[in-house]
Amino acid sequence: MSQEFVIHLAKNALLTTLLVSSPLLLAGLIVGLSVSIVQAVTQINEMTMTFIPKIIAVVLALIIFLPWMMNMMLTFTQEIFQYMVDIAK
C-alpha cells in the first residue's frame, strides 16, 4: 500500500460522504432558510415551526434520493472490496 493509494482512498471516501449527504443537507437548509424568512416577515417566532418542515423535507429528500444514495454507497463499497482483492494478490 503506497501513500498515493491511501490518499486516493481517503479522497474517494470523503467525496462519497459529501455526495451522499448533500441532498438531505440541502433540503434541510433550503426549508430552514425559507421558514426563517417567513418568520422574519410575519414576526412569528415559534421555535417548533422550524422543526416540522425540516423533518418533512429531509424525509421527502431521503425518499427521492435513496436509490441514488444507495447506488453511490454500493459503488464505493465494491471499489473497497476490489482494492482488498488486489492488495491480497
TORVEXGU-412207 format. One record per residue: x negated, y, z negated of N, C-alpha, C in turn; chain; residue number from 1. Coordinates in nm, 2 decimals. Each point is the difference from the previous one (the first is absolute). Layout:
residues N
REC; X; Y; Z; X; Y; Z; X; Y; Z; A; NUM
...
//
This chain:
residues 89
REC; -0.08; -0.12; 0.00; 0.08; 0.12; 0.00; -0.09; 0.12; 0.00; A; 1
REC; 0.01; 0.08; 0.10; -0.08; 0.12; 0.01; 0.08; 0.12; -0.06; A; 2
REC; -0.08; 0.11; -0.01; 0.06; 0.12; -0.05; 0.11; 0.06; 0.10; A; 3
REC; -0.03; -0.01; 0.12; 0.10; 0.04; 0.10; 0.13; -0.07; 0.00; A; 4
REC; -0.01; -0.13; -0.03; 0.12; -0.09; -0.01; 0.08; 0.05; -0.12; A; 5
REC; -0.06; 0.02; -0.11; 0.07; 0.04; -0.12; 0.07; 0.14; 0.02; A; 6
REC; -0.07; 0.09; 0.06; 0.05; 0.13; 0.03; 0.12; -0.01; 0.10; A; 7
REC; -0.01; -0.08; 0.10; 0.11; -0.03; 0.09; 0.12; -0.06; -0.07; A; 8
REC; -0.02; -0.09; -0.08; 0.11; -0.06; -0.08; 0.06; 0.10; -0.09; A; 9
REC; -0.07; 0.08; -0.07; 0.06; 0.10; -0.09; 0.07; 0.10; 0.08; A; 10
REC; -0.05; 0.04; 0.12; 0.07; 0.10; 0.08; 0.13; -0.06; 0.05; A; 11
REC; 0.00; -0.12; 0.04; 0.13; -0.06; 0.05; 0.10; -0.02; -0.12; A; 12
REC; -0.05; -0.03; -0.12; 0.09; -0.01; -0.11; 0.06; 0.13; -0.04; A; 13
REC; -0.08; 0.11; 0.00; 0.06; 0.13; -0.03; 0.09; 0.05; 0.11; A; 14
REC; -0.03; -0.03; 0.12; 0.08; 0.05; 0.11; 0.14; -0.08; 0.00; A; 15
REC; -0.01; -0.13; -0.03; 0.13; -0.08; 0.00; 0.08; 0.05; -0.12; A; 16
REC; -0.06; 0.03; -0.11; 0.07; 0.05; -0.12; 0.07; 0.13; 0.03; A; 17
REC; -0.07; 0.09; 0.06; 0.05; 0.13; 0.04; 0.12; -0.01; 0.10; A; 18
REC; -0.02; -0.09; 0.10; 0.11; -0.01; 0.10; 0.12; -0.07; -0.06; A; 19
REC; -0.02; -0.10; -0.09; 0.12; -0.07; -0.05; 0.08; 0.09; -0.10; A; 20
REC; -0.07; 0.08; -0.08; 0.06; 0.08; -0.10; 0.06; 0.13; 0.06; A; 21
REC; -0.05; 0.05; 0.11; 0.04; 0.13; 0.05; 0.15; 0.02; 0.03; A; 22
REC; 0.07; -0.10; 0.06; 0.14; 0.03; 0.03; 0.08; 0.02; -0.13; A; 23
REC; -0.02; -0.08; -0.10; 0.07; 0.02; -0.13; -0.03; 0.13; -0.07; A; 24
REC; -0.13; 0.04; 0.00; -0.04; 0.12; -0.06; 0.05; 0.12; 0.08; A; 25
REC; 0.00; 0.00; 0.13; 0.05; 0.11; 0.08; 0.15; 0.01; -0.02; A; 26
REC; 0.07; -0.11; -0.01; 0.15; 0.01; -0.02; 0.03; 0.07; -0.13; A; 27
REC; -0.07; -0.04; -0.11; 0.02; 0.06; -0.13; -0.04; 0.15; 0.00; A; 28
REC; -0.11; 0.03; 0.07; -0.05; 0.14; 0.01; 0.10; 0.09; 0.07; A; 29
REC; 0.05; -0.05; 0.11; 0.10; 0.08; 0.08; 0.13; 0.02; -0.08; A; 30
REC; 0.05; -0.10; -0.06; 0.12; 0.01; -0.07; -0.02; 0.08; -0.13; A; 31
REC; -0.11; -0.01; -0.06; -0.03; 0.08; -0.12; -0.01; 0.14; 0.03; A; 32
REC; -0.07; 0.03; 0.11; -0.01; 0.14; 0.04; 0.13; 0.06; 0.04; A; 33
REC; 0.09; -0.07; 0.07; 0.13; 0.04; 0.04; 0.09; 0.03; -0.12; A; 34
REC; 0.00; -0.09; -0.10; 0.08; 0.02; -0.12; -0.06; 0.12; -0.08; A; 35
REC; -0.13; 0.02; 0.00; -0.05; 0.11; -0.08; 0.04; 0.13; 0.07; A; 36
REC; 0.00; 0.01; 0.13; 0.05; 0.12; 0.07; 0.14; 0.03; -0.03; A; 37
REC; 0.09; -0.11; 0.00; 0.14; 0.02; -0.03; 0.02; 0.05; -0.14; A; 38
REC; -0.08; -0.06; -0.09; 0.01; 0.05; -0.14; -0.05; 0.14; -0.02; A; 39
REC; -0.10; 0.04; 0.07; -0.05; 0.14; -0.01; 0.10; 0.10; 0.06; A; 40
REC; 0.07; -0.04; 0.11; 0.10; 0.09; 0.06; 0.12; 0.01; -0.08; A; 41
REC; 0.05; -0.11; -0.06; 0.12; 0.00; -0.07; -0.02; 0.02; -0.15; A; 42
REC; -0.12; 0.01; -0.05; -0.04; 0.02; -0.14; 0.06; -0.11; -0.09; A; 43
REC; 0.01; -0.12; 0.06; 0.04; -0.11; -0.09; -0.13; -0.08; -0.03; A; 44
REC; -0.03; 0.00; -0.13; -0.12; -0.07; -0.05; 0.03; -0.12; -0.07; A; 45
REC; 0.06; -0.10; 0.06; 0.04; -0.12; -0.06; -0.12; -0.10; 0.04; A; 46
REC; -0.06; -0.06; -0.11; -0.12; -0.08; 0.03; 0.04; -0.14; 0.06; A; 47
REC; 0.12; -0.05; -0.03; 0.04; -0.13; 0.05; 0.04; 0.01; 0.15; A; 48
REC; 0.03; 0.12; 0.04; 0.04; 0.02; 0.14; -0.11; -0.04; 0.10; A; 49
REC; -0.13; 0.01; -0.04; -0.11; -0.03; 0.09; -0.03; -0.15; 0.00; A; 50
REC; 0.03; -0.08; -0.10; -0.04; -0.14; 0.00; 0.09; -0.08; 0.09; A; 51
REC; 0.13; 0.01; -0.01; 0.09; -0.09; 0.08; -0.03; 0.01; 0.15; A; 52
REC; 0.00; 0.13; 0.06; -0.03; 0.00; 0.14; -0.14; -0.06; 0.04; A; 53
REC; -0.10; 0.02; -0.09; -0.13; -0.05; 0.03; 0.00; -0.15; 0.00; A; 54
REC; 0.07; -0.06; -0.10; 0.01; -0.15; -0.01; 0.07; -0.05; 0.13; A; 55
REC; 0.11; 0.06; 0.04; 0.08; -0.04; 0.11; -0.09; 0.01; 0.13; A; 56
REC; -0.07; 0.11; 0.01; -0.09; 0.02; 0.12; -0.11; -0.11; 0.01; A; 57
REC; -0.06; -0.02; -0.12; -0.11; -0.10; 0.00; 0.06; -0.14; 0.03; A; 58
REC; 0.11; -0.04; -0.05; 0.06; -0.13; 0.03; 0.04; -0.01; 0.15; A; 59
REC; 0.06; 0.11; 0.05; 0.03; -0.01; 0.15; -0.13; -0.01; 0.08; A; 60
REC; -0.10; 0.08; -0.03; -0.13; -0.01; 0.07; -0.06; -0.14; -0.01; A; 61
REC; 0.02; -0.06; -0.12; -0.05; -0.14; -0.02; 0.07; -0.10; 0.09; A; 62
REC; 0.14; 0.02; 0.01; 0.08; -0.09; 0.08; -0.04; 0.02; 0.15; A; 63
REC; -0.02; 0.12; 0.04; -0.03; 0.03; 0.14; -0.14; -0.04; 0.04; A; 64
REC; -0.10; 0.03; -0.09; -0.14; -0.02; 0.04; -0.06; -0.14; -0.06; A; 65
REC; 0.08; -0.08; -0.07; -0.05; -0.12; -0.06; -0.06; -0.10; 0.11; A; 66
REC; 0.07; -0.02; 0.11; -0.06; -0.09; 0.10; -0.14; 0.05; 0.05; A; 67
REC; -0.01; 0.13; 0.03; -0.13; 0.05; 0.04; -0.10; -0.01; -0.11; A; 68
REC; 0.04; 0.03; -0.12; -0.10; 0.00; -0.11; -0.05; -0.15; -0.02; A; 69
REC; 0.09; -0.09; 0.01; -0.03; -0.14; -0.02; -0.10; -0.05; 0.11; A; 70
REC; 0.03; 0.05; 0.12; -0.09; -0.03; 0.12; -0.14; 0.05; -0.03; A; 71
REC; -0.01; 0.12; -0.04; -0.13; 0.06; -0.03; -0.07; -0.08; -0.11; A; 72
REC; 0.07; -0.03; -0.11; -0.07; -0.08; -0.11; -0.04; -0.14; 0.05; A; 73
REC; 0.09; -0.06; 0.08; -0.04; -0.14; 0.05; -0.12; 0.01; 0.09; A; 74
REC; 0.00; 0.10; 0.09; -0.12; 0.01; 0.09; -0.13; 0.02; -0.08; A; 75
REC; 0.01; 0.09; -0.11; -0.12; 0.02; -0.08; -0.04; -0.13; -0.07; A; 76
REC; 0.10; -0.07; -0.06; -0.03; -0.13; -0.07; -0.06; -0.10; 0.10; A; 77
REC; 0.05; -0.01; 0.12; -0.05; -0.09; 0.09; -0.15; 0.03; 0.04; A; 78
REC; -0.03; 0.13; 0.01; -0.13; 0.05; 0.02; -0.10; -0.05; -0.11; A; 79
REC; 0.05; 0.02; -0.12; -0.08; -0.04; -0.12; -0.03; -0.15; 0.00; A; 80
REC; 0.10; -0.08; 0.03; -0.02; -0.14; 0.00; -0.09; -0.04; 0.12; A; 81
REC; 0.01; 0.07; 0.11; -0.09; -0.03; 0.11; -0.15; 0.04; -0.04; A; 82
REC; -0.01; 0.11; -0.07; -0.14; 0.04; -0.05; -0.05; -0.11; -0.09; A; 83
REC; 0.09; -0.06; -0.09; -0.05; -0.10; -0.09; -0.05; -0.12; 0.07; A; 84
REC; 0.08; -0.04; 0.11; -0.04; -0.11; 0.08; -0.14; 0.02; 0.07; A; 85
REC; -0.01; 0.12; 0.05; -0.13; 0.04; 0.07; -0.12; 0.00; -0.09; A; 86
REC; 0.02; 0.05; -0.12; -0.10; 0.00; -0.10; -0.04; -0.14; -0.05; A; 87
REC; 0.10; -0.09; -0.01; -0.03; -0.13; -0.05; -0.08; -0.09; 0.10; A; 88
REC; 0.00; 0.04; 0.13; -0.07; -0.07; 0.10; -0.15; 0.00; -0.01; A; 89
//
